[in-house]
Amino acid sequence: MMRALTTCLLSALMTLCFLPGQNLKAQTGTLRGTVLDKSTGEPILFGNVFLSNTDIGTTTDDKGFYNLAQVPAGSYQLIATYVGYDSAVASVEIRDGRIVLQNLQMEPSGIQLGTVDISAGKQQAKTEVQISTVTLTPKQIKSLPAAGGEPDIAQYLSVLPGVIFTGDQGGQLYIRGGSPVQNKILLDGMTIFQPFHSIGFFSVFETETIRTVDVLTGGFNAEYGGRISAVVDIKTREGNKKRLAGLVSASPFQAKVLLEGPLKKLDENGSSISYLFTAKQSLIDQTSKTLYEYATDSEDGIPFGFRDIYGKLSFNGSNGSKLDLFGFNFTDDVNFVDVADLSWSSYGGGAKFNVIPTGSSLVIDGIVAFNNYNVSLVESDGSPRQSEIGGVTVGLNFTNYGVSSEVKYGLQLETIRTDFIFRNFLGTTIDQAQNTTELSGYLKYRKTIGNLIIEPSARVQYYASIPEFSLEPRLGVKYNVSPSVRLKAGAGLYSQNLISTTSDLDVVNLFQGFLSAPNSLLNLPGSTERSDTRLQKSRHVVAGVEIDLTPALTVNVEPYVKQFTQLISLNRNKRSGEESDFQTETGNAAGIDLLVKYESGPYFFWATYSLGRVNRDDGNQVYPTVFDRRHNVNLLASYKFGSDRSWEAGARWNMGSGFPFTQTQGFFGRYNLTEGLDLDYVTENPDLGIILDDRLNGGRLPYYHRLDLSLKKYWELGTNGKITVTASVTNAYNRENIFFFDRVALERVDQLPILPSLGVTWEF
């Protein structure tokens, strides 16, 4: 049955892809090209491209690429417009059955660049389905009051609707009911297994290297697979194609450097070779010994250390084809004395390419990459945990453009190797090493019919190690009721093979290990009946409305439901070799997200409210997850002032209801019986054992709230130079937010207290 469905899917794919090409050759031509910023060579995102005195037009994509299909033969004036830039014009001649290449370079005008982001976002909202999608730019990330004076995507993700971040120390990202392992984090198409450092303010990604970030919190299309909750797709920019540029910055939290420039300068045809390199090193573990000694009881200071290195080499052809070579190395260390000592490293690299054939209507892109992640944790009881995951990704995508439609399909091969060892409190060791292969294919069709945009898609995943097929149909719809009101909806089926070794019962949740599916079928939750799959699976249903109240004020409302039909976790209470290493659960997540955004001139305001409920069912009881934050509010505002708007003030306030936890029912003396009958239990001092309440996560912690403030001052140095000084205060009113409670010592440990900082950045 599954193979028959797969055959039908591939047959439909071939039909959709070749019919448009035949019509094209019969009577019309195609016009395509890339629109670039003339001063830097950066692509113009979602700009307008049209033929003068016709109704033929389109918008550029996130690479600056445009494609006009089935254009009647003749002579035209091609025009590109974008707010913040002077229009670019070129004369073109279209012939029957021919593909014409015409690149454009646009000169920045004197209009405030803040308006550019508004224009791009509005155009994208009207032409793409974008169900449960928020697109971020570096400008938006920098508008956030930055902890330690350094803007970072980790801080901005936490203000998005539907996103829960669990704290300043050891924080993890949870998106609409999904745990971290159920969220796919992509860097230029490659999976990053650990995107965040142990100090929750910083990610492994450098803000200045980012082009766009798409956060898909649910209902995403078939281009993405292998995860059952959400996707964060990060695309980096290319190095400056015109001149040597860069920046150097330092604050009490970290220091970083970025260098970029051309090896072959951008020419009039759009050809260039450029590089981009960035590195950052944490300083907080050293500076906190004197600057923030009040924030920790340890003589070693605030115990976080990290280092990130990333490099990229970009080759751009005159026809829009390009090749990017990239590599990275990320490391992290943290030592909570008498609690946990953790370190991890991640490295990898690869190539990403985009091929635009001169004689074919198809556009081809792909990736070949490898990566490795290794983590080690030793807790206070001396029990080790170690996990390693790595593999190779090969992907190939094809896009065929029509007049009001787009067909995209692709294949991906991913090999994954996992190696894990863990010893639980009973002394039982769980040790697993696995190799698995995932082969997937997808087909997505987008069609515009008047004001209606429909986007049906389907994905087939084949998990070779199980072996098991998963057919995953998905659908996205948007209807432009008017130029200012848009309705949208989406639904789909999702699966994944990857399992996290993280436990909801961990006191300090820093360790993120990975396993693949179990070797045999598991029992259904609370039953002796076997499940029919070894995969984790979910279903999404999302709806929403976008309203532009004014050109600068937008409101977005989205209710959603996610049903996790099977979740698999590590059996942390395994007592013998006869028991399974795994256990199953089901779960549900439901809620509604509200986003209000205002951006005009010097003002930027962002407000979100999320109401949600997340639970799990282990077959014995239904209980809330440890990240079930029922109410979550984020308010963000920034204002530029001064005669030249060289001052910028920013504020961010977050408030969230308390997380659930399992309450303590009692204590008991736990003897070490390794000496057998020779143990003198009369004089021996037992360890203190804890009896937890039968109700999982039956208690609630206090509300969390925190205010961050920042003040920036810019000084222009010539044409391209700039110095920025940033004064910031994290947790400005010194709120005591709980981190964890040591049940044995009866001590409460709080998140980080008030942390003032001063940072300096020199751009050249």
C-alpha positions in Angstrom: 0.0 0.0 0.0 2.7 2.5 1.0 4.8 1.7 -2.1 1.8 2.2 -4.3 1.2 5.6 -2.7 4.8 6.5 -3.2 4.6 5.5 -6.9 1.5 7.7 -7.4 3.3 10.6 -5.7 6.3 10.3 -7.9 4.1 10.0 -11.1 2.2 13.2 -10.1 5.5 14.9 -9.5 6.8 14.1 -12.9 3.6 15.3 -14.6 3.5 18.6 -12.8 7.2 19.3 -13.5 7.3 18.6 -17.2 4.0 20.0 -18.5 4.8 23.7 -17.7 8.1 23.3 -19.5 6.4 22.0 -22.7 4.0 25.0 -22.7 6.9 27.3 -22.3 8.8 26.0 -25.3 5.7 26.0 -27.5 4.9 29.7 -27.4 6.5 31.8 -24.7 9.8 32.6 -23.1 11.2 32.9 -19.6 12.9 35.9 -17.9 14.9 35.3 -14.8 17.8 36.8 -12.8 19.1 38.1 -9.5 18.5 41.5 -7.9 21.4 42.7 -5.7 22.4 45.7 -3.5 25.0 47.5 -5.6 27.0 48.7 -2.6 27.5 45.3 -0.9 26.3 42.6 -3.3 23.7 41.4 -0.9 20.4 40.1 -2.4 17.3 42.1 -2.4 14.7 40.0 -0.5 11.0 40.1 -1.6 11.5 43.0 -3.9 9.0 43.8 -6.7 10.0 42.9 -10.3 7.7 43.6 -13.2 7.5 44.4 -16.9 6.4 47.9 -17.7 2.9 48.4 -19.1 1.9 44.8 -18.4 0.4 42.9 -15.6 3.3 40.5 -15.5 5.3 40.6 -12.3 6.7 38.7 -9.3 8.8 39.2 -6.2 12.3 38.0 -5.5 12.9 35.2 -3.0 15.3 35.1 -0.1 18.3 34.8 -2.5 17.2 37.8 -4.5 16.2 35.5 -7.4 13.2 36.1 -9.6 11.5 34.1 -12.4 8.9 35.3 -14.9 7.5 32.3 -16.8 5.4 32.1 -20.0 6.2 35.7 -21.0 4.8 36.5 -24.5 7.6 37.2 -27.0 8.5 40.9 -27.5 10.5 43.8 -26.2 10.0 45.1 -22.6 11.3 47.4 -19.9 12.1 45.3 -16.8 11.8 47.3 -13.6 12.8 46.4 -10.0 11.5 48.5 -7.1 12.1 48.3 -3.4 11.5 50.7 -0.5 14.8 52.3 0.4 16.3 51.9 -3.0 16.2 53.7 -6.4 14.4 51.8 -9.1 16.5 49.7 -11.5 15.5 49.4 -15.1 16.8 47.2 -18.0 15.6 46.6 -21.6 14.9 42.9 -22.4 13.9 40.9 -25.5 11.9 37.8 -25.0 11.9 35.1 -27.7 9.8 31.9 -28.1 11.1 29.0 -26.1 14.1 31.0 -24.9 15.3 31.7 -21.3 16.6 35.3 -20.9 18.9 36.2 -18.0 18.8 39.7 -16.7 20.4 40.7 -13.4 19.8 44.0 -11.7 21.7 46.0 -9.1 19.9 48.6 -7.0 21.4 51.7 -5.4 20.4 52.5 -1.8 18.4 55.7 -1.5 18.1 58.1 1.4 14.9 56.5 2.8 15.2 55.0 6.3 16.1 51.3 6.0 13.6 50.4 8.7 10.9 50.9 6.1 12.6 48.3 3.9 12.0 45.5 6.4 8.3 46.5 6.6 7.9 46.5 2.8 9.6 43.1 2.5 7.5 41.5 5.3 4.2 42.8 3.9 5.0 41.6 0.4 6.0 38.2 1.7 2.8 37.9 3.8 0.6 38.6 0.7 2.4 36.1 -1.7 3.2 33.2 0.6 1.1 31.0 2.8 3.4 31.4 5.9 1.2 29.4 8.3 2.7 29.7 11.8 5.8 31.4 10.4 7.7 34.4 11.8 10.6 35.7 9.7 13.3 37.5 11.5 16.1 39.8 10.2 19.3 40.9 11.9 17.8 44.4 12.3 15.0 43.0 14.4 17.4 40.9 16.5 19.5 43.9 17.2 16.4 45.9 18.3 16.2 43.7 21.4 17.8 44.9 24.7 20.9 42.7 24.5 22.1 40.8 27.6 25.7 41.8 28.0 25.4 44.3 25.2 25.4 41.5 22.6 22.3 40.9 20.5 21.7 37.2 19.9 19.0 35.1 18.2 18.6 33.0 21.4 17.3 36.1 23.1 14.9 37.0 20.3 13.5 33.5 19.8 12.2 33.7 23.4 10.0 36.7 22.6 8.2 34.9 19.7 4.6 33.7 20.3 4.3 30.0 21.2 8.0 29.8 22.2 8.9 29.0 25.8 12.5 29.4 27.1 13.1 27.9 30.5 15.6 30.2 32.0 18.9 32.2 32.0 21.0 29.2 33.0 20.7 25.9 31.1 17.7 27.2 29.3 16.0 25.1 26.6 13.7 26.0 23.8 10.2 24.6 23.7 7.9 25.4 20.8 4.1 24.9 21.0 4.3 21.8 23.1 7.4 20.3 21.5 10.6 19.5 23.4 14.0 20.5 22.1 14.6 17.2 20.3 11.3 17.7 18.4 12.4 21.0 16.9 14.7 21.0 13.9 17.3 23.7 13.9 18.9 24.3 10.4 21.9 26.3 9.5 22.0 26.7 5.7 20.2 23.4 5.4 22.3 21.4 7.8 20.9 20.2 11.2 22.5 21.7 14.3 22.0 19.3 17.2 22.9 21.8 20.0 22.1 25.4 19.0 22.3 27.1 22.4 25.0 27.5 25.0 24.5 26.6 28.7 24.1 30.3 29.6 20.7 31.0 28.0 21.6 34.4 26.6 23.6 33.1 23.7 23.3 30.7 20.7 26.1 29.3 18.5 25.0 31.6 15.7 26.5 35.1 15.1 23.9 37.8 14.5 26.0 39.7 11.9 26.2 36.6 9.7 22.5 36.0 9.5 20.4 36.9 6.4 17.0 35.6 7.6 15.5 33.3 10.2 12.3 31.5 9.5 10.6 30.1 12.7 7.9 27.6 11.8 6.0 26.8 14.9 3.6 24.3 13.4 1.8 23.1 10.3 4.9 23.5 8.1 5.0 22.1 4.6 6.7 19.0 3.2 10.0 20.7 2.5 10.8 20.0 6.1 10.8 16.6 7.7 12.3 14.5 10.5 10.7 16.5 13.4 7.3 16.4 14.9 6.9 19.9 16.4 8.7 22.9 14.8 11.5 24.2 12.5 14.0 27.1 12.9 15.6 27.7 9.5 18.6 30.0 9.7 20.2 31.2 6.5 23.5 33.0 6.6 24.5 35.8 4.2 27.6 36.0 2.0 30.6 38.1 2.6 30.9 41.7 1.3 31.5 41.4 -2.4 32.8 45.0 -2.8 35.3 45.7 0.0 37.1 44.5 3.1 34.8 44.9 6.1 34.3 43.6 9.6 33.8 44.3 13.2 35.4 43.8 16.6 33.4 43.9 19.9 33.9 43.3 23.5 31.8 43.2 26.7 32.0 41.5 30.1 30.2 38.5 28.6 32.2 37.9 25.4 34.5 39.2 22.7 34.1 38.6 19.0 35.6 39.4 15.6 34.1 39.3 12.1 36.0 39.7 8.8 34.5 39.7 5.3 35.5 40.8 1.8 35.9 39.9 -1.8 38.5 37.6 -3.4 37.0 38.6 -6.7 34.9 41.8 -6.6 31.3 41.9 -7.8 31.2 42.8 -11.5 28.4 44.2 -13.6 27.3 40.7 -14.6 26.8 39.6 -10.9 29.9 37.4 -10.7 32.0 37.4 -7.5 34.0 35.4 -4.9 33.7 36.5 -1.3 34.5 35.2 2.2 33.0 35.5 5.7 34.7 34.5 9.0 33.6 35.1 12.6 34.7 33.9 16.0 33.6 34.6 19.6 34.9 33.7 23.0 33.1 33.9 26.3 34.6 36.1 29.1 31.9 35.9 31.7 33.6 33.1 33.7 36.6 35.4 34.2 35.0 38.9 34.4 32.3 37.7 36.9 35.0 37.0 39.5 35.3 40.8 40.0 32.4 42.5 38.2 29.6 40.0 39.3 31.0 38.3 42.4 27.7 39.0 44.1 25.9 36.8 41.5 27.5 33.5 42.5 28.7 31.7 45.6 31.6 30.1 43.7 35.1 31.6 43.7 35.4 30.5 40.1 32.7 33.1 39.0 29.7 32.4 36.9 30.7 29.0 35.5 29.9 29.3 31.8 32.5 29.1 29.0 32.0 28.8 25.2 33.8 29.4 21.9 32.3 29.6 18.4 34.0 29.7 15.0 32.3 29.9 11.6 33.6 30.5 8.1 32.1 30.7 4.6 33.4 31.0 1.1 31.0 32.0 -1.6 31.3 31.7 -5.4 28.6 33.5 -7.5 28.2 33.1 -11.2 26.8 35.7 -13.6 23.7 33.5 -14.3 22.7 33.3 -10.6 24.3 30.0 -9.9 26.3 29.9 -6.7 28.4 27.6 -4.5 29.0 28.1 -0.7 31.6 26.2 1.3 31.3 26.5 5.0 32.6 25.0 8.3 32.1 25.5 12.0 33.4 24.5 15.5 31.3 25.2 18.6 32.3 24.3 22.2 30.7 24.8 25.6 31.7 24.1 29.3 29.8 24.6 32.5 30.5 23.5 36.1 27.9 23.9 38.8 29.9 22.9 41.8 28.5 19.8 43.6 25.7 19.6 41.0 26.9 19.0 37.4 30.0 19.3 35.3 29.2 19.4 31.6 31.1 20.0 28.3 30.1 19.6 24.7 31.6 20.3 21.3 30.1 20.4 17.8 31.9 20.6 14.5 31.1 20.2 10.8 31.1 21.6 7.3 29.9 21.2 3.8 28.9 22.7 0.5 25.6 24.3 -0.5 24.9 25.0 -4.2 22.3 26.7 -6.4 22.3 25.8 -10.2 20.3 27.9 -12.7 20.6 26.1 -16.1 20.5 28.5 -19.1 18.5 26.0 -21.2 16.0 24.6 -18.6 13.0 25.9 -16.7 14.2 24.0 -13.6 16.2 25.6 -10.8 18.3 23.2 -8.8 19.8 23.5 -5.3 21.3 21.1 -2.9 23.6 20.4 0.0 26.4 18.0 1.0 27.4 18.3 4.6 28.7 16.4 7.7 28.5 17.3 11.4 29.3 15.8 14.8 28.1 16.6 18.4 29.6 15.1 21.5 28.4 15.8 25.1 29.6 14.6 28.5 28.0 15.2 31.9 29.1 14.1 35.4 26.6 14.7 38.2 27.1 15.0 41.9 26.7 11.2 42.4 29.6 10.6 40.0 27.4 8.8 37.4 28.5 9.6 33.9 26.4 10.4 30.9 27.9 10.5 27.4 26.3 11.0 24.0 27.6 11.4 20.5 25.7 11.9 17.3 27.0 12.6 13.8 26.4 11.9 10.2 26.2 13.0 6.6 23.4 14.9 4.8 22.9 14.9 1.1 20.0 16.8 -0.4 18.8 17.9 -3.8 15.8 20.2 -4.6 14.2 21.1 -7.9 11.9 24.1 -8.5 9.8 24.8 -11.6 8.1 28.2 -11.9 4.8 28.8 -13.6 2.8 32.1 -14.2 0.9 31.8 -11.0 2.2 28.5 -9.6 5.3 26.8 -8.3 6.3 23.1 -8.2 9.1 22.1 -5.9 10.3 18.6 -5.1 13.4 17.0 -3.7 15.2 14.1 -2.2 17.4 13.8 0.9 19.7 11.1 2.3 20.8 11.4 5.9 23.0 8.9 7.7 23.0 9.2 11.5 25.3 7.5 14.0 24.5 7.6 17.7 26.5 6.4 20.7 25.1 6.7 24.2 26.0 5.5 27.7 24.1 6.3 31.0 24.1 4.8 34.5 20.9 5.4 36.5 20.4 5.8 40.2 19.9 2.0 40.5 23.3 1.3 39.1 21.9 -0.1 35.8 23.8 1.0 32.7 22.1 1.8 29.5 24.5 1.6 26.6 23.5 1.9 22.9 25.3 2.5 19.7 23.4 2.6 16.4 23.8 3.5 12.8 20.7 4.5 10.8 19.8 5.9 7.4 16.9 8.1 6.5 15.8 8.6 2.9 13.1 11.1 2.1 11.3 12.7 -0.8 8.8 15.5 -1.0 6.5 17.3 -3.5 5.1 20.8 -2.9 2.7 22.6 -5.3 1.8 26.2 -4.8 -1.0 27.8 -6.8 -2.4 31.3 -6.8 -6.1 31.6 -7.9 -7.2 35.2 -7.5 -6.9 36.0 -3.8 -6.5 32.4 -2.8 -3.1 30.7 -2.3 -3.2 26.9 -1.9 -0.1 24.8 -1.0 -0.7 21.0 -0.9 2.4 19.0 -0.3 3.4 15.5 0.7 6.5 13.9 2.1 7.7 10.2 2.2 10.2 9.2 4.9 11.9 5.9 4.8 13.7 4.9 8.0 16.0 2.1 6.9 17.1 0.9 10.4 13.5 0.0 11.5 12.6 -0.4 8.5 9.5 1.8 8.1 7.8 4.1 5.6 5.9 7.2 6.7 3.7 9.0 4.2 3.0 12.6 5.4 0.4 14.7 3.5 0.2 18.4 4.4 -1.8 21.4 3.3 -1.5 25.2 3.7 -4.1 27.8 2.5 -4.2 31.6 2.6 -6.9 33.8 1.4 -6.4 37.6 0.9 -9.8 38.9 2.0 -8.5 42.4 1.3 -5.2 44.1 0.9 -5.1 44.4 4.7 -6.8 41.1 5.9 -5.6 37.6 5.3 -7.0 34.3 6.5 -4.8 31.2 6.7 -4.9 27.5 7.8 -2.6 24.5 7.8 -2.5 20.8 8.7 -0.2 17.9 8.4 1.2 14.6 9.6 4.8 14.4 11.0 7.3 11.8 12.1 10.8 11.5 13.5 13.3 8.8 14.4 15.5 10.8 16.9 14.9 10.4 20.6 16.3 12.6 23.4 17.9 11.2 26.5 16.8 14.3 28.5 14.5 13.5 31.4 11.8 15.9 32.7 12.9 14.9 36.2 16.4 16.2 35.9 17.2 19.0 38.4 19.6 20.8 36.1 18.5 20.0 32.5 21.8 20.7 30.7 22.5 17.3 29.1 21.0 16.8 25.6 21.9 13.3 24.4 20.4 11.5 21.4 19.3 8.0 20.4 17.5 6.6 17.4 14.4 4.4 17.4 14.3 1.3 19.6 15.2 -2.1 18.1 11.7 -3.6 18.6 8.1 -2.4 19.0 7.1 -1.0 22.3 4.0 -1.4 24.4 1.3 1.3 24.1 1.2 3.5 27.2 -0.1 1.6 30.2 -0.9 -1.5 28.1 0.5 -4.8 27.1 -0.6 -4.2 23.5 2.2 -3.5 21.0 2.4 -0.2 19.1 2.4 -0.5 15.3 5.3 1.9 14.9 8.7 2.7 16.4 8.6 6.3 15.4 7.5 9.4 17.2 4.5 10.9 15.4 2.3 14.0 15.5 -0.6 15.8 13.8 -1.0 19.5 13.5 -4.0 21.7 12.8 -3.5 25.5 12.7 -5.7 28.5 11.7 -5.2 32.2 11.8 -5.8 35.7 10.7 -3.4 38.5 9.8 -4.7 42.1 9.9 -2.8 45.3 8.8 -4.6 47.9 11.0 -2.3 50.5 9.5 0.7 50.4 7.2 2.9 50.1 10.3 0.6 48.1 12.7 0.0 44.4 12.2 -2.0 41.9 14.3 -1.7 38.1 14.0 -3.9 35.6 15.8 -3.4 31.8 15.6 -5.1 29.0 17.5 -3.5 25.6 17.1 -3.7 22.0 18.2 -0.9 19.4 18.1 -1.6 15.8 18.9 1.5 13.7 19.7 0.2 10.2 18.8 3.4 8.5 20.0 6.3 9.8 22.0 9.3 7.7 23.0 11.6 8.4 25.9 14.4 6.7 27.7 13.4 4.4 30.5 15.4 6.1 33.3 14.1 3.6 35.9 15.3 0.5 34.2 16.1 -2.2 36.8 17.4 -5.1 34.8 18.5 -6.2 31.3 15.1 -7.8 30.7 13.4 -4.4 30.8 13.2 -2.2 27.7 15.5 0.8 27.4 12.5 2.9 26.2 8.9 3.8 27.2 6.0 5.3 25.3 3.6 8.2 25.9 1.1 10.3 24.0 0.5 14.0 24.4 -1.5 17.0 23.4 -0.7 20.7 23.0 -3.4 23.4 22.4 -3.4 27.1 22.6 -3.7 30.5 20.9 -1.0 33.0 20.1 -1.4 36.7 19.6 1.2 39.0 18.1 1.0 42.8 17.7 3.8 44.5 15.8 4.2 48.3 15.2 7.2 49.7 13.2 7.4 53.2 12.0 10.3 55.5 11.7 12.2 55.6 15.1 9.6 53.5 16.8 9.5 49.7 17.2 7.0 47.8 19.4 6.3 44.1 19.7 3.8 42.4 22.0 2.9 38.8 22.3 0.6 36.7 24.4 0.4 32.9 24.4 -2.2 30.8 26.2 -1.4 27.2 26.1 -1.8 23.8 27.7 0.6 20.9 27.2 0.2 17.4 28.7 1.5 13.9 28.4 -0.2 10.5 29.1 2.0 7.7 30.2 -0.9 5.2 30.5 -1.2 5.6 34.2 -1.9 9.3 34.5 -2.2 12.5 32.4 0.2 15.2 33.6 1.5 18.6 32.5 5.0 18.8 31.1 7.7 20.7 32.9 7.5 23.4 30.3 3.7 23.8 30.5 3.6 27.6 30.9 -0.1 28.5 30.7 0.4 32.2 30.2 3.4 33.9 28.6 3.7 37.6 27.8 6.5 39.5 26.0 6.7 43.3 25.5 9.5 44.7 23.5 10.0 48.4 22.5 12.8 50.5 21.1 13.1 54.2 20.1 15.7 56.0 18.1 16.3 59.6 19.0 18.6 62.6 18.7 19.2 64.9 15.8 20.7 62.1 13.7 18.9 59.3 15.5 22.2 58.0 16.8 20.7 57.1 20.2 18.6 54.1 20.7 16.7 53.1 23.9 15.2 49.6 24.3 13.2 47.6 26.8 12.0 44.1 27.1 9.7 42.6 29.7 8.8 39.0 30.0 6.2 37.4 32.3 5.3 33.7 32.5 3.2 31.6 34.8 5.0 29.1 36.9 6.3 25.8 35.5 5.0 22.5 36.9 7.2 20.3 39.2 6.7 17.1 41.1 6.4 17.8 44.8 8.2 16.0 47.6 6.2 13.6 49.7 8.9 12.4 52.1 12.4 11.2 52.7 14.0 7.9 53.6 17.4 6.5 54.5 19.0 4.8 51.5 21.8 2.3 52.3 24.5 1.3 49.9 24.3 -2.5 49.9 27.4 -3.2 47.8 29.0 -4.9 50.9 26.0 -7.3 51.1 25.3 -8.9 54.5 28.5 -7.3 56.0 26.9 -3.9 56.1 26.5 -2.6 59.6 23.2 -0.8 59.2 23.1 0.2 62.9 26.1 2.5 62.7 26.2 3.2 58.9 25.0 6.6 57.9 22.6 6.2 55.0 22.2 8.6 52.0 19.1 10.6 52.0 16.5 9.3 49.5 13.6 11.3 48.3 10.0 10.1 47.9 8.2 12.0 45.2 4.5 12.6 45.0 2.5 10.1 43.0 1.2 13.0 40.9 3.7 13.9 38.3 4.2 17.7 38.1 1.4 18.3 40.5 2.9 21.6 41.9 3.6 24.9 40.3 6.6 27.2 40.7 6.1 31.0 41.2 5.5 33.3 38.3 8.6 34.3 36.3 9.2 37.9 35.2 12.2 40.0 34.1 12.9 43.4 32.7 15.9 44.1 30.5 17.0 47.6 29.4 19.6 49.0 27.0 20.9 52.3 25.7 23.0 52.5 22.5 25.0 55.4 21.0 26.4 55.3 17.5 29.2 57.4 16.0 29.8 57.3 12.3 33.4 57.1 11.2 33.7 58.1 7.6 31.6 56.3 4.9 31.7 52.8 6.3 33.0 53.0 9.8 30.9 53.1 13.0 31.5 52.7 16.8 28.6 51.6 19.0 28.6 51.7 22.8 25.9 49.7 24.5 24.9 50.0 28.1 22.5 47.3 29.2 20.9 45.9 32.4 19.6 42.4 32.5 17.0 41.7 35.2 16.8 45.4 35.9 14.7 45.2 39.1 16.6 42.2 40.4 13.7 39.7 40.4 14.5 36.5 42.2 13.3 33.9 39.7 13.8 30.3 40.7 16.3 28.1 38.8 16.0 24.9 40.8 15.5 23.7 44.4 17.9 21.3 46.1 15.6 18.9 47.9 18.3 17.3 49.9 20.0 20.5 51.1 16.7 22.4 51.2 18.2 25.3 49.3 16.7 27.4 46.6 18.9 28.4 43.7 17.8 31.4 41.6 18.3 32.5 38.0 20.9 35.2 37.4 20.4 38.5 39.4 20.7 42.0 38.0 23.7 42.2 35.6 24.7 45.6 34.2 27.1 45.6 31.3 28.9 47.9 28.9 29.9 46.8 25.4 31.8 48.4 22.5 31.6 47.5 18.8 33.8 48.8 16.1 32.6 48.3 12.5 34.8 49.0 9.5 
